[in-house]
Amino acid sequence: MTEKAPDLDAAYALKTPEDNRRLYADWAQSYDDSFASDMDYRLPQLVALVLSEIFQGPGPVLDVGAGTGLVAQNMLMRGLLKIDALDISPEMLAVAGDKGLYRNLIEGDLTAKLDIPDETYGAIVSSGTFTHGHVGPQALDELLRIAQPGATFVLSINATHFEARGFADKFAALDSNIADLEHRIVDIYGAGADDAHKDDKAHIAVFTKR
């Protein structure tokens, strides 16, 4: 029997970091075409646009769950910034690295402590990482640790995941650590998405570290 190719349903069914590593090892080389292009995946572009709208620099910027580098591809000011990529999958990072978008490629698991010093980054962005089967709200503590005071955050969170996994409560608990929090509700996919996911939404959480 032929093994089923990686797809969005398989990604949503992930439960552990090792599940993530296995899926994206198989998906890395075809991800941009078999998913991002075929599904008209707009979220990385929207995250990049929000960052360009609000971030004054100088950085550096950490792209969390960078995957194949779709957020950095859409950063209009990428030539002016030092951008690092963080992902659990070395295979996805290798694809991103081949695009020449990043200063450093960092393999790391957001469900554990990252090998990154405190207060390293002036901005942290993420598209598609805070979603079904991936990373929950507890990872926000670690991202705040590695962010500089005043750092800009632009993080997408799947709308269904936002409600089910306690992100609203987590943001409330972080009130003394963050400022200027706003949530922008956006479509994850464009008109080319399949019927099962064409109406999927995400929160883009925008805030700064106090």
Backbone hydrogen bonds in HBPLUS format (Angstrom, degrees):
<---DONOR---> <-ACCEPTOR-->    atom                        ^
c    i                          cat <-CA-CA->   ^        H-A-AA   ^      H-
h    n   atom  resd res      DA  || num        DHA   H-A  angle D-A-AA Bond
n    s   type  num  typ     dist DA aas  dist angle  dist       angle   num
A0011-ALA N   A0007-ASP O   3.04 MM   4  6.40 150.0  2.13 147.2 156.4     1
A0012-TYR N   A0008-LEU O   2.88 MM   4  6.17 155.1  1.94 152.7 159.2     2
A0013-ALA N   A0009-ASP O   3.12 MM   4  6.27 128.2  2.40 135.4 148.1     3
A0013-ALA N   A0010-ALA O   3.22 MM   3  5.11 136.1  2.42  91.9 104.0     4
A0014-LEU N   A0011-ALA O   3.29 MM   3  5.51 167.1  2.31 108.4 112.1     5
A0019-ASP N   A0016-THR O   3.04 MM   3  5.09 120.0  2.41  98.4 113.4     6
A0020-ASN N   A0016-THR O   3.12 MM   4  6.53 154.1  2.19 150.9 157.8     7
A0021-ARG N   A0017-PRO O   2.99 MM   4  6.35 158.9  2.03 150.1 155.3     8
A0022-ARG N   A0018-GLU O   3.03 MM   4  6.26 163.3  2.05 151.7 155.1     9
A0023-LEU N   A0019-ASP O   3.03 MM   4  6.23 172.7  2.04 156.1 158.0    10
A0024-TYR N   A0020-ASN O   3.02 MM   4  6.11 174.5  2.02 160.0 161.1    11
A0025-ALA N   A0021-ARG O   3.01 MM   4  5.94 137.8  2.19 139.4 149.8    12
A0026-ASP N   A0022-ARG O   3.38 MM   4  6.61 152.0  2.46 144.4 149.8    13
A0026-ASP N   A0023-LEU O   3.13 MM   3  5.45 125.1  2.45 101.9 114.5    14
A0027-TRP N   A0023-LEU O   3.05 MM   4  6.23 137.9  2.23 139.6 152.3    15
A0028-ALA N   A0024-TYR O   3.02 MM   4  5.48 138.6  2.20 137.2 141.4    16
A0030-SER N   A0027-TRP O   3.11 MM   3  5.66 131.0  2.36 114.8 127.3    17
A0031-TYR N   A0027-TRP O   2.87 MM   4  5.46 122.1  2.21 159.2 175.2    18
A0034-SER N   A0030-SER O   2.69 MM   4  5.57 164.9  1.72 175.3 179.0    19
A0035-PHE N   A0031-TYR O   3.02 MM   4  5.33 145.1  2.14 134.5 139.9    20
A0036-ALA N   A0031-TYR O   3.12 MM   5  6.50 154.3  2.19 153.7 159.5    21
A0037-SER N   A0032-ASP O   2.86 MM   5  6.05 144.0  1.99 143.7 154.6    22
A0038-ASP N   A0033-ASP O   3.37 MM   5  6.28 146.3  2.49 138.7 146.8    23
A0039-MET N   A0035-PHE O   2.78 MM   4  5.54 156.9  1.83 155.0 159.1    24
A0041-TYR N   A0036-ALA O   2.97 MM   5  4.84 169.2  1.98 147.7 150.8    25
A0040-ASP N   A0037-SER O   3.17 MM   3  5.12 158.3  2.22 102.5 109.1    26
A0190-GLY N   A0040-ASP O   2.75 MM 150  5.07 149.8  1.84 140.9 151.5    27
A0042-ARG N   A0188-ILE O   2.93 MM 146  5.67 141.7  2.08 141.5 152.5    28
A0045-GLN N   A0042-ARG O   3.10 MM   3  5.54 119.6  2.48 111.3 125.3    29
A0046-LEU N   A0042-ARG O   3.13 MM   4  6.41 157.0  2.18 154.3 161.5    30
A0043-LEU N   A0188-ILE O   3.25 MM 145  4.94 132.9  2.49 149.0 140.9    31
A0047-VAL N   A0043-LEU O   2.96 MM   4  6.19 163.4  1.99 162.5 165.9    32
A0048-ALA N   A0044-PRO O   3.02 MM   4  6.19 162.8  2.05 147.0 151.8    33
A0049-LEU N   A0045-GLN O   2.93 MM   4  6.14 151.5  2.01 146.0 154.0    34
A0050-VAL N   A0046-LEU O   3.00 MM   4  6.26 156.9  2.05 149.4 154.9    35
A0051-LEU N   A0047-VAL O   3.06 MM   4  6.34 162.2  2.10 151.1 155.9    36
A0052-SER N   A0048-ALA O   3.03 MM   4  6.28 160.4  2.07 147.5 152.6    37
A0053-GLU N   A0049-LEU O   3.01 MM   4  6.19 137.1  2.20 140.3 151.9    38
A0053-GLU N   A0050-VAL O   3.10 MM   3  5.01 126.5  2.40  93.6 108.0    39
A0054-ILE N   A0050-VAL O   3.16 MM   4  6.43 146.2  2.28 151.5 158.6    40
A0055-PHE N   A0051-LEU O   2.85 MM   4  5.48 160.4  1.89 159.4 162.0    41
A0122-GLY N   A0060-PRO O   2.84 MM  62  5.39 145.7  1.95 145.5 157.0    42
A0061-VAL N   A0082-LYS O   2.85 MM  21  6.23 163.7  1.87 160.4 165.9    43
A0084-ASP N   A0061-VAL O   2.83 MM  23  6.22 164.2  1.85 165.7 169.7    44
A0062-LEU N   A0123-ALA O   2.95 MM  61  6.38 155.9  2.01 147.7 153.9    45
A0125-VAL N   A0062-LEU O   2.93 MM  63  6.30 164.9  1.96 161.7 166.1    46
A0063-ASP N   A0084-ASP O   2.85 MM  21  6.11 170.6  1.86 164.1 166.9    47
A0086-LEU N   A0063-ASP O   2.93 MM  23  6.04 162.0  1.96 164.4 158.5    48
A0064-VAL N   A0125-VAL O   2.80 MM  61  6.04 168.0  1.81 169.4 165.2    49
A0065-GLY N   A0086-LEU O   2.74 MM  21  5.59 125.2  2.04 134.5 151.9    50
A0066-ALA N   A0086-LEU O   2.93 MM  20  5.74 155.1  1.99 146.3 150.1    51
A0069-GLY N   A0066-ALA O   2.92 MM   3  5.32 162.5  1.95 137.0 139.1    52
A0073-GLN N   A0069-GLY O   2.99 MM   4  6.15 151.4  2.08 149.9 158.6    53
A0074-ASN N   A0071-VAL O   2.96 MM   3  5.34 135.7  2.16 106.4 118.5    54
A0075-MET N   A0072-ALA O   3.15 MM   3  5.07 165.4  2.17 104.5 109.1    55
A0078-ARG N   A0075-MET O   3.13 MM   3  5.16 160.4  2.17 115.8 114.1    56
A0080-LEU N   A0077-MET O   2.88 MM   3  5.49 158.9  1.93 120.9 127.9    57
A0081-LEU N   A0078-ARG O   3.26 MM   3  5.25 162.1  2.30 104.2 109.5    58
A0103-ARG N   A0083-ILE O   2.67 MM  20  5.62 164.4  1.69 158.4 164.1    59
A0085-ALA N   A0104-ASN O   2.91 MM  19  6.28 165.8  1.93 160.9 164.1    60
A0106-ILE N   A0085-ALA O   2.68 MM  21  5.88 164.1  1.71 163.4 169.1    61
A0087-ASP N   A0106-ILE O   3.05 MM  19  6.55 152.2  2.13 159.3 166.5    62
A0108-GLY N   A0087-ASP O   2.99 MM  21  5.69 153.7  2.06 120.7 129.2    63
A0093-LEU N   A0089-SER O   3.09 MM   4  6.34 163.4  2.12 150.8 155.6    64
A0094-ALA N   A0090-PRO O   2.93 MM   4  6.07 144.2  2.06 138.3 147.6    65
A0095-VAL N   A0091-GLU O   3.27 MM   4  6.60 150.8  2.36 142.1 148.2    66
A0096-ALA N   A0092-MET O   3.03 MM   4  6.38 163.1  2.06 152.4 157.0    67
A0097-GLY N   A0093-LEU O   2.71 MM   4  5.90 156.5  1.77 150.3 157.5    68
A0098-ASP N   A0094-ALA O   3.08 MM   4  6.28 145.7  2.21 141.1 148.7    69
A0099-LYS N   A0096-ALA O   3.03 MM   3  5.40 148.8  2.13 107.4 116.9    70
A0100-GLY N   A0097-GLY O   3.09 MM   3  5.50 161.6  2.12 112.0 117.8    71
A0112-ALA N   A0109-ASP O   3.04 MM   3  5.64 160.5  2.07 120.6 123.6    72
A0119-GLU N   A0145-ARG O   2.99 MM  26  6.29 163.6  2.02 140.8 142.1    73
A0120-THR N   A0146-ILE O   2.76 MM  26  5.32 131.2  1.99 116.8 126.0    74
A0121-TYR N   A0146-ILE O   2.97 MM  25  6.34 166.9  1.99 154.5 157.9    75
A0148-GLN N   A0121-TYR O   2.73 MM  27  5.53 169.4  1.74 155.1 151.9    76
A0152-THR N   A0122-GLY O   3.09 MM  30  6.44 154.2  2.16 140.7 137.6    77
A0124-ILE N   A0152-THR O   2.85 MM  28  6.36 151.8  1.93 159.1 168.4    78
A0154-VAL N   A0124-ILE O   2.97 MM  30  6.43 155.6  2.03 156.8 162.0    79
A0126-SER N   A0154-VAL O   3.00 MM  28  6.54 138.3  2.18 157.1 154.9    80
A0156-SER N   A0126-SER O   2.91 MM  30  6.00 157.4  1.96 141.6 149.1    81
A0131-THR N   A0129-THR O   3.07 MM   2  5.63 125.0  2.38 105.5  90.1    82
A0158-ASN N   A0130-PHE O   2.94 MM  28  6.40 160.5  1.98 163.5 169.8    83
A0134-HIS N   A0131-THR O   3.15 MM   3  5.59 158.2  2.20 139.8 136.8    84
A0139-ALA N   A0136-GLY O   3.33 MM   3  6.25 162.2  2.36 123.7 126.8    85
A0140-LEU N   A0137-PRO O   3.02 MM   3  5.69 163.8  2.05 120.4 125.3    86
A0141-ASP N   A0138-GLN O   3.25 MM   3  6.02 150.8  2.34 118.5 123.4    87
A0143-LEU N   A0139-ALA O   3.13 MM   4  6.47 156.6  2.19 151.1 158.0    88
A0144-LEU N   A0140-LEU O   2.92 MM   4  6.11 153.6  1.99 147.8 154.6    89
A0145-ARG N   A0141-ASP O   3.04 MM   4  6.29 145.5  2.16 139.5 149.0    90
A0146-ILE N   A0142-GLU O   3.29 MM   4  6.61 150.8  2.38 145.5 150.7    91
A0147-ALA N   A0144-LEU O   3.25 MM   3  5.09 156.0  2.31  98.9 106.0    92
A0151-ALA N   A0148-GLN O   2.93 MM   3  5.19 150.3  2.02 139.5 136.3    93
A0150-GLY N   A0209-LYS O   2.70 MM  59  4.92 147.1  1.80 135.2 145.2    94
A0209-LYS N   A0151-ALA O   2.99 MM  58  5.35 147.1  2.10 141.0 151.3    95
A0153-PHE N   A0207-PHE O   2.79 MM  54  5.29 154.6  1.86 171.4 167.1    96
A0207-PHE N   A0153-PHE O   3.21 MM  54  5.29 154.4  2.27 134.5 140.6    97
A0155-LEU N   A0205-ALA O   2.98 MM  50  5.18 165.5  2.00 148.3 151.1    98
A0205-ALA N   A0155-LEU O   2.75 MM  50  5.18 154.1  1.81 162.9 153.9    99
A0157-ILE N   A0203-HIS O   2.72 MM  46  5.09 150.3  1.80 151.7 159.7   100
A0203-HIS N   A0157-ILE O   2.79 MM  46  5.09 165.6  1.81 155.4 153.2   101
A0162-PHE N   A0158-ASN O   2.76 MM   4  5.97 148.7  1.85 155.0 165.6   102
A0159-ALA N   A0201-LYS O   3.00 MM  42  5.45 173.8  2.00 131.1 130.4   103
A0163-GLU N   A0159-ALA O   3.33 MM   4  6.59 153.6  2.40 143.6 147.4   104
A0164-ALA N   A0160-THR O   3.04 MM   4  6.23 163.4  2.07 149.1 154.3   105
A0165-ARG N   A0161-HIS O   2.87 MM   4  5.56 158.6  1.92 151.6 153.9   106
A0170-LYS N   A0166-GLY O   3.05 MM   4  6.25 152.9  2.13 144.4 152.5   107
A0171-PHE N   A0167-PHE O   2.89 MM   4  6.11 164.6  1.91 156.5 159.0   108
A0172-ALA N   A0168-ALA O   3.10 MM   4  6.33 154.1  2.17 144.0 151.3   109
A0173-ALA N   A0169-ASP O   2.96 MM   4  6.22 150.4  2.05 144.8 152.8   110
A0174-LEU N   A0170-LYS O   3.01 MM   4  6.27 133.4  2.23 142.9 155.7   111
A0174-LEU N   A0171-PHE O   3.18 MM   3  5.02 131.0  2.44  91.1 104.2   112
A0175-ASP N   A0172-ALA O   3.27 MM   3  5.29 161.7  2.31 108.0 109.9   113
A0177-ASN N   A0174-LEU O   2.77 MM   3  5.24 152.4  1.84 120.1 129.6   114
A0178-ILE N   A0174-LEU O   3.12 MM   4  6.24 128.0  2.40 157.0 170.1   115
A0210-ARG N   A0177-ASN O   2.87 MM  33  5.35 174.3  1.87 133.5 135.0   116
A0179-ALA N   A0208-THR O   2.86 MM  29  5.23 149.2  1.95 144.1 150.7   117
A0208-THR N   A0179-ALA O   2.96 MM  29  5.23 159.1  2.00 149.2 153.7   118
A0182-GLU N   A0206-VAL O   2.89 MM  24  5.31 145.2  2.01 148.6 158.8   119
A0206-VAL N   A0182-GLU O   2.90 MM  24  5.31 169.8  1.91 160.5 163.5   120
A0184-ARG N   A0204-ILE O   3.03 MM  20  4.98 162.2  2.06 128.8 134.3   121
A0204-ILE N   A0184-ARG O   2.72 MM  20  4.98 145.2  1.84 137.0 149.1   122
A0186-VAL N   A0202-ALA O   2.91 MM  16  5.47 163.8  1.94 158.7 164.0   123
A0202-ALA N   A0186-VAL O   2.93 MM  16  5.47 151.1  2.02 151.6 158.2   124
A0188-ILE N   A0200-ASP O   3.12 MM  12  5.86 173.7  2.13 142.7 143.6   125
A0193-ALA N   A0190-GLY O   3.25 MM   3  6.00 169.2  2.26 124.9 125.6   126
A0197-HIS N   A0194-ASP O   3.18 MM   3  5.79 146.2  2.30 114.0 122.1   127
A0198-LYS N   A0194-ASP O   2.95 MM   4  5.71 122.9  2.29 154.6 171.1   128
A0200-ASP N   A0197-HIS O   3.04 MM   3  5.28 169.9  2.05 117.3 119.4   129
